[in-house]
Amino acid sequence: MQLASFAAAALIVLLTPGPTNTLLAAAGAAMGVRRAALLPVAEAAGYALAIAAFLAVTSRFSDVGFVMPALKAAAAVWLVLGGCGGGGLPDVPPSVAREDAPRLLADEICRSLFECECSVNPYRDGERCQEVLEQRGTDADQVASQAGLTYDGACVSLLATTRRELGCGVEADEPACIPCRPFFGTGRAGEPCEKLGVTVDVDTCGQGLRCVDRICVELCPTEAVLSLAERCAAGIESLGRCEAGLHCDAGTERCTVSPLVGEPCPDRICTQDAWCDPAAAGSCATRREAGEACVLGDSCVSGRCEDGRCAVSEASVCGLDR
């Protein structure tokens, strides 16, 4: 009778929706069915071991008065400690071992793409994403090794932890630029450089730099914020970014006040929270919130118009790899 009761209880627990089963479903979506197939078996085995051990103890000491209250108290303490402990993703070490980098970065990127529902996602499922990105990381390691580049485990840690900290939230500003790369050479800013490989982002520039048009330039250049009437361009070269409410006028090459809602927009430029609506006689109109009707993404606060409706703003982490 005890075996039947145990089997029924285990079956009910496994079929009841809850945090564990939710995690299993999320793992299947992110990792693919094949890689996640053993997780339900592991869950069932864990429940079986735990309940079997509990039954063995209670049947052996059921005649001892204080055993059952003590077991209940221990279980309660365990649940409280487990809730405080988190039980989430394993911590990222301050410096990631070279052999662990491809898998760790693939894990973090694929998790971001699928959990945050990024609009630009070339992978059909998490399993394929993991396979492609892990192989790409391994290829980058081989190219870097052959070229004698330096590996930076602290940078890999920073790349992973930045993604975790962003989560699926939407920041007011653009995603933070991460000023390092896992592999780097010796080229200095302004010196000639060479891109290595075709499908991997590896070159001969030093840390904090990247190879653009065969010249080493800053990976995260600081852009000057310019005030009203300051010069913002010299031909095709940008001299900085005009502060909020201003734009760089192509004719004068100086920061100029952007048209507000209801004002004409002959250059199709409006203040930050507005857009140039051709249906409003070429005047600036308020951008639309998620769920409102739209034709163009520019008319939406999120910049995304999907199926004739403004979509929600995309998670900031989705822009890290673009």
C-alpha positions in Angstrom: 0.0 0.0 0.0 2.9 2.3 0.8 4.4 1.7 -2.7 1.1 2.6 -4.4 0.7 5.7 -2.3 4.2 6.7 -3.1 3.7 6.2 -6.9 0.5 8.1 -6.9 2.0 11.0 -4.9 5.1 11.2 -7.2 2.9 11.1 -10.3 0.7 13.9 -9.0 3.7 16.1 -8.1 5.2 15.5 -11.5 2.0 16.4 -13.4 1.1 19.5 -11.3 2.2 22.8 -12.8 4.8 24.5 -10.6 8.2 26.2 -10.6 10.1 23.0 -11.3 8.0 22.0 -14.3 8.1 25.6 -15.5 11.9 25.4 -15.5 11.7 22.2 -17.4 9.6 23.8 -20.1 11.9 26.8 -20.3 14.9 24.5 -20.6 13.2 22.6 -23.4 12.5 25.8 -25.3 16.0 27.2 -24.8 18.1 24.0 -25.1 16.0 22.0 -27.5 14.2 18.8 -26.8 17.1 16.4 -27.4 19.5 18.2 -24.9 16.7 18.6 -22.3 15.3 15.1 -22.6 17.1 13.8 -19.6 15.9 16.6 -17.3 12.4 15.1 -16.5 14.1 11.7 -15.8 16.5 13.5 -13.4 13.6 15.3 -11.8 11.7 12.0 -11.3 14.8 10.3 -9.9 15.3 13.2 -7.5 11.7 13.0 -6.2 12.0 9.2 -6.0 15.2 9.3 -3.9 13.9 12.0 -1.6 10.5 10.4 -0.9 12.0 6.9 -0.6 14.5 8.2 2.0 11.7 10.0 3.9 9.5 6.8 3.9 12.4 4.7 5.1 13.2 7.0 8.0 9.5 7.4 9.1 8.8 3.7 8.9 12.0 2.9 11.0 11.4 5.6 13.7 7.6 6.0 13.6 7.3 4.7 17.1 9.7 7.4 18.5 7.6 10.4 19.4 9.9 13.3 18.6 11.1 12.0 15.2 8.1 13.2 13.0 8.0 16.8 14.5 11.8 17.0 14.1 11.6 15.9 10.5 8.9 18.5 9.7 11.0 21.2 11.4 14.0 20.2 9.4 12.0 20.2 6.1 10.7 23.7 6.9 14.2 25.0 7.6 15.5 23.4 4.4 12.7 25.1 2.3 13.5 28.5 3.9 17.2 28.2 3.3 16.6 26.9 -0.3 14.4 29.9 -1.0 17.0 32.3 0.3 19.8 30.6 -1.6 18.3 31.3 -5.0 19.2 28.1 -7.0 19.6 30.1 -10.2 22.4 30.1 -12.7 25.9 29.2 -11.4 28.1 32.2 -10.7 30.5 33.4 -13.4 34.1 33.3 -12.1 36.1 36.5 -12.2 38.3 35.0 -14.9 36.9 32.3 -17.2 39.2 29.4 -18.2 40.0 29.4 -21.9 38.5 26.0 -22.5 35.2 27.1 -20.9 34.8 30.3 -22.8 33.0 29.0 -26.0 30.4 27.1 -24.0 29.8 29.9 -21.4 29.4 32.7 -24.0 27.1 30.5 -26.2 25.0 29.8 -23.1 24.6 33.4 -22.2 23.9 34.7 -25.8 21.4 31.9 -26.6 19.6 32.4 -23.2 19.2 36.2 -24.0 18.0 35.5 -27.6 15.2 33.1 -26.6 14.2 34.3 -23.1 14.0 37.9 -24.1 12.4 37.1 -27.5 14.8 39.2 -29.5 13.5 40.1 -32.9 16.8 39.4 -34.7 17.4 35.7 -33.9 18.7 33.5 -36.8 18.4 30.2 -34.8 15.4 27.9 -34.9 15.8 26.8 -31.3 18.2 26.9 -28.4 20.0 23.7 -29.3 20.9 25.0 -32.7 22.0 28.3 -31.3 24.2 26.6 -28.7 25.8 24.4 -31.3 26.6 27.2 -33.8 27.9 29.7 -31.3 29.9 27.2 -29.3 31.6 26.0 -32.6 32.2 29.6 -33.6 33.9 30.3 -30.2 36.1 27.2 -30.7 37.0 28.4 -34.2 37.9 31.8 -32.8 40.1 30.2 -30.2 42.0 28.2 -32.9 42.5 31.3 -35.1 43.7 33.3 -32.1 46.1 30.5 -31.1 47.6 30.3 -34.5 48.1 34.1 -34.7 49.7 34.2 -31.2 46.9 36.5 -29.7 46.4 36.9 -26.0 43.4 35.4 -24.2 41.6 37.5 -21.6 39.5 35.4 -19.2 38.4 38.5 -17.2 36.9 39.9 -20.4 34.9 36.7 -21.0 33.6 37.0 -17.4 32.6 40.7 -18.1 30.8 39.8 -21.3 28.8 37.1 -19.5 27.9 39.0 -16.4 26.9 42.1 -18.3 24.2 40.0 -20.1 23.0 38.6 -16.9 22.7 42.0 -15.2 20.8 43.4 -18.2 18.4 40.5 -18.1 15.4 41.2 -20.3 14.9 44.8 -19.0 14.6 47.8 -21.3 17.2 50.6 -20.5 16.5 54.2 -21.4 19.9 54.5 -23.2 21.5 52.3 -25.8 23.0 49.0 -24.5 26.3 49.6 -22.8 29.3 49.0 -25.0 31.6 46.3 -23.5 35.2 47.6 -23.9 37.0 44.4 -24.3 37.3 41.2 -26.5 38.3 37.7 -25.5 41.3 37.7 -27.8 43.6 40.6 -28.7 46.8 41.4 -30.4 49.4 44.2 -30.1 48.2 46.8 -32.6 47.8 50.3 -31.2 45.1 52.9 -32.0 45.7 54.3 -35.5 48.1 51.5 -36.5 47.4 49.1 -39.4 45.7 45.9 -38.5 44.5 42.6 -40.1 41.2 40.8 -39.6 41.7 37.0 -39.0 39.2 34.5 -40.3 35.9 35.1 -42.0 33.2 34.0 -39.5 35.0 35.0 -36.3 35.5 38.4 -34.8 39.3 38.2 -34.3 42.0 40.7 -35.4 45.5 41.9 -34.5 44.4 45.1 -32.6 45.2 45.5 -28.9 42.6 45.2 -26.1 39.9 47.8 -26.2 40.4 48.3 -30.0 39.0 46.7 -33.2 40.1 46.6 -36.8 38.0 48.9 -39.1 39.2 49.5 -42.7 42.6 48.0 -41.7 43.1 50.6 -38.9 42.9 50.0 -35.2 40.1 52.2 -33.7 38.5 52.3 -30.2 36.0 49.6 -29.5 33.8 51.9 -27.4 34.6 55.5 -28.6 33.4 58.3 -26.3 31.2 60.7 -28.2 31.1 64.3 -27.3 27.7 65.7 -26.3 27.1 69.0 -28.1 25.0 72.0 -27.1 22.8 74.3 -29.2 24.7 76.0 -32.1 27.9 73.9 -31.6 29.4 72.5 -34.7 28.4 68.8 -35.0 29.8 67.8 -38.5 32.6 68.4 -40.9 31.4 67.0 -44.2 30.7 63.3 -43.7 32.6 63.2 -40.4 30.6 63.5 -37.2 32.0 65.7 -34.4 29.7 64.5 -31.7 26.1 63.9 -30.7 23.7 66.8 -30.1 22.0 66.8 -26.7 18.4 65.8 -26.2 15.9 68.0 -28.1 18.5 69.0 -30.7 19.7 67.5 -34.0 22.6 68.1 -36.4 21.4 70.3 -39.2 23.0 69.1 -42.5 23.0 72.6 -44.0 24.7 74.5 -41.1 26.5 71.5 -39.6 25.5 72.8 -36.2 23.1 71.6 -33.4 19.6 72.9 -34.0 16.4 72.7 -32.0 14.3 69.7 -33.2 10.7 70.4 -34.2 8.1 69.6 -31.5 4.8 67.8 -31.8 2.5 69.7 -34.2 5.4 71.6 -35.8 6.4 71.1 -39.5 9.3 68.7 -40.1 10.7 69.6 -43.6 13.8 67.5 -42.9 11.7 64.6 -41.6 13.4 65.1 -38.1 11.5 65.6 -34.9 12.2 65.7 -31.2 13.0 62.4 -29.5 9.4 61.5 -28.5 7.8 62.4 -31.9 8.0 61.3 -35.5 7.4 63.1 -38.8 4.0 61.9 -39.9 3.3 62.4 -43.6 -0.5 61.9 -42.9 -0.4 65.0 -40.7 0.7 67.3 -43.5 4.3 66.7 -42.8 4.2 67.7 -39.1 5.6 66.0 -36.0 3.2 63.6 -34.2 3.5 61.8 -30.9 4.9 58.3 -31.1 2.4 55.5 -30.4 2.5 53.1 -27.5 2.5 49.3 -27.7 -0.8 47.9 -29.1 -1.7 51.0 -31.1 -2.2 50.8 -34.9 0.8 51.6 -37.0 2.2 51.4 -40.5 5.8 52.3 -39.9 8.1 51.4 -37.0 9.2 55.0 -36.7 5.8 55.9 -35.5 6.1 53.6 -32.4 7.9 54.3 -29.1 9.6 51.0 -29.5 10.5 51.6 -33.1 8.8 48.2 -34.0 5.6 47.9 -36.0 4.4 44.2 -36.2 1.2 43.1 -37.9 -0.1 46.6 -38.0 0.4 47.2 -34.2 3.2 48.8 -32.3 5.2 46.1 -30.5 6.7 46.4 -27.0 10.2 47.8 -26.7 12.8 45.2 -27.1 15.1 44.2 -24.3 18.4 46.1 -24.2 20.4 43.0 -24.2 19.1 42.2 -27.7 21.2 45.1 -29.1 24.6 43.9 -27.7 25.5 41.9 -30.8 24.3 44.2 -33.5 
